[in-house]
Amino acid sequence: MAKERKFDFAPLPIVSDINDDIEVNASQTESNGVPTKVTFDCDYALLEKMKDYGYWEGLTQKDIILEALTRYFDNAEIRPRPDKIRNKTKVGRKPKTLVG
């Protein structure tokens, strides 16, 4: 029998929320715990190992990556970026609702 899968969908942010988030300083953003989409390249062998582990442990790839990042940064001493870099405008596509 196939596993029963349950999906949780987060609501999409409203345009005014996006603009407000850009103006909010980093300490407030960190404390809110608002999830952010992340995309990155990964070695194929490492990805397959993660999929195998997730299958047998009943975890999603998201759960595995978040746990790994949490453990990695638990004992690390991390210096914050300078405000000039932290507040730099983001480069990339504009949301479709803002393109006119």
Secondary structure, 3 states (H helix, E strand, C coil): CCCCCCCCCCCCCCHHHHHHHHHCCHHHHHHHCCCCCCCCCCCHHHHHHHHHHHHHHCCCHHHHHHHHHHHHHHCCCCCCCCHHHHCCCCCCCCCCCCCC
